Amino acid sequence: MTDTIFGKIISGEIPSEFLYEDDHCVAINDIHPQAPVHVLVIPKKAIPRLVDAGADDRDLLGHLLLAAGTVAQQLGVADAFRLIINNGSGAGQSVFHLHLHIIAGRQFTEGHMAG
């Protein structure tokens, strides 16, 4: 594991309520939510940034997307949510342990992130 806050949460060193857990990842509420629903999906394998993932992480990366969909369904937001991965401090990443943000529960406006 790593010495990041996420590594300590996964190892149990820092207590946290898991909204979801399987063999490969956990999901927790973000402590600084940007929307009514703001959940982090965190792989148990410590990968600092998305660009640090290798070909051997292909299955894990796909699993994280499927887990995010499962969590969104469990939270009742499967019809409208954003899934965000920040890569590097310039993109807003503050914990260097790869994680996905599920953000939902408010209206999103069109703009540079529309697609």
Secondary structure, DSSP 8 states (H G I E B T S, - for coil): --SSHHHHHHHTSS----SEE-SSEEEEE-SS-SSSEEEEEEESS--SSGGG--GGGHHHHHHHHHHHHHHHHHTT-TTSEEEE---SGGGT--SSS--EEEEESS----STT--
